[in-house]
Amino acid sequence: MSESVGVSLLGAGNIGAGVIAALAAGAARYAARVGRPIEVRRVMVRDTKRARPGLTPQQMVGRLEDVLGDPGT
């Protein structure tokens, strides 16, 4: 497969965390359907220091501009 499809989210609460988990659980199925892997690029959160399941510190940002300015999304 080629380059991934970037996805960014505004929030990692109940809904955002569910989306992240669903994308991880169905990664192969979504990649087959879309034709490329789906990658969570950025997630805007209030507290970037708090660990969240399925996210690396590099994926978590505290400013909307960081989400909107990501060229891979």
N, C-alpha and C positions, 0 to 999 in steps of 0.2 A: 504494500500500500504506500501511498505517497504522503505528503505533508498532512498534518492533522488539522482538524477543524477546531478552532479555539472558541471556548465558551467562557463568559464571565458572569458572575452573579452579584446582585446587590443584596447581601445578607447571607448569613449562615445559621439562621435560627431554625425553627422546625421545618419550614418549607425548603430553605436553601440546603440544609443538611440532608434532607430527604432527596433532593435533586442530585447532590454530590454522591450520595450512597447509591442511588439508582443508576447513575452514569457509570460508576465503578462496577456495580454488579452486572450490568448488561453491556459492558464495554465491547465484547466481541460481537454481540448481536447488533448493536448500534453501528459499529464500524462496518459490518457487512451491509447493513441497510443504506448507510450514507456513502459508503465507498472509501472512506478514510476514517482513521481513529478520531475520537472526540477527546479533546484535552481541556480540562478546567484550567484556565489561564490565571484569572484573578477573581478574588472574592472580597468585596468590601465588607468590613466588619468594624464594630465599635472598638474592640480591644484586640489589637494585633498581637499582643503578648500571650494571650490565652490559647492554648493548644486546642485544636479541633480535629476530630477524626477525619481522615481522608484528605487533609490539607497540610501542605508544607508551609513554613513561615514565609517563604518567597511568594506563595500564592495569595497570602492575606495582605490586604492594603486597607488603609484607613481613610483614603481620600477618593472621592468620585473621579477626580481628574486622572488618577492612576489607572482606574478601570477603563475610562473612555479613551485614554491615551495609549493603551496597549495595542500595538499594531498587529498582534497575532489574534485578536478577537474579532 
